[in-house]
Amino acid sequence: MASHKPTLEYLTTTKIGEKGQLTVPKQFREDLGLGNGAPFAVLRLGDGLILLPEQQRFEQLCQQVSSSLTAAGLTSSELLATLPETRNRVYARHYGKKAPATALRRRSRSYRGK
């Protein structure tokens, strides 16, 4: 996987193709572990664009969530304990009624030990 360098570095110049496509040079795709079809977030920063591989963005989001939960003093066990009630509220909001107990038990088993 990619090594996360905290500094900004110039990599290369590329051109926008006929269909609006950009080519990321092979060396950088390999360095970042990017294959064909790898999804990117495109961010605008003033007059510039930032291309951020979605996997990296997802990892950053996970780290932010983890930090927030730790700062709030929540453990993973406490968070997992809220799932049945949260599932019930989502089900009720979506279907307009309380979820059947059998559906909750069936799904709850899949979360055990994870």
N, C-alpha and C positions, 0 to 999 in steps of 0.2 A: 504494500500500500504506500501511499505518498508520504514523504517526510514533510512535516509541517515547518516551513521556514518562516520566521516572524518578519523578515524583511521583504521589501518590494524589490523585484529584480526584473530587468528587461529580458524578455525571452527571444522574441523574433518579430518580424513584420509579416503579415499575411494579407491576402486580398479577399474581398467579398466576391464570390462567384456569381454566375448568371442567375442562379435561383436563390441568391441571398445566403449561400452557404459559406462558412469559414472552414479552413483546413487548419487543424492543430497538428504541428509537425510530429512525426513519429517519436522522436526522442522524448518529447514532453508527454505524449500519450502514454508511453511506456513508463516514464518516471512517476506518473500519477496513477498508473494502473487502469487506464481508460480503454475500453474496448469499443467496437462499432456500436452505435446507437446509445452510447452513454448519455444520460440526461444531464442537462445543465440548467442552472438558474441564470438568467441574464438580469443583472442589476445596473441601473443607471446611477452614476455618480457625477453630477454636473454635466460636463460635455463628454464624459467617458463612459465606457461600459466595463462591467466586471463580469467575467464568466466564471461561475462557481459550480464545480461538479456536484450534483445532487447528493451523492454519498457523503461528501464532505459537509454539505449543508445539513444533512440529516444528523451526522455525528455531532455537529455544533449544537443543533437543537436539543439532542439528547443530553449533552453536557449541561446546557442551560437549565433544562428541566431537572436534572439530577441535582445541580447546585441549588436551585430554588427549593426543592424538597428537603435537602439537607439543611439549608438555612432556616426552613420552617420547622425543623425538628421532626419530620415525618420519616418513618421507616418504611421499607417496602412491604412488610407485613401489615402495617396499619393501612397503607394505601390499598393493598389487595383486599383487605377486609371490607372496604367500601364498595367493591365491585357489585355485589348482589343488589344493594339498594340503588346504586347508580344505574344498573341495567334495568331495574324496575321502572325508574323514572323515565329513562329514554324510551322504553317500550310503551309506557303509558302515553308519553307525548306523541309518539309515532302512530300508535294504534288506537289511542283514546280509551284504553282500558288497562287494567293491571295484567302483567304477564302471568301465564299459568305456572303454578309451582313446579310442574314436571319439566317445563322448558328451562327454568332457572337451575334446577338440580342437574339436568343433563349437561348444560353448559358449564356449570361450576366445576364439575369433575375434571374438565379439560385444563383447568388452571391449577389444579393441585400439584404441588411439587415443583412448580416452575418459578 
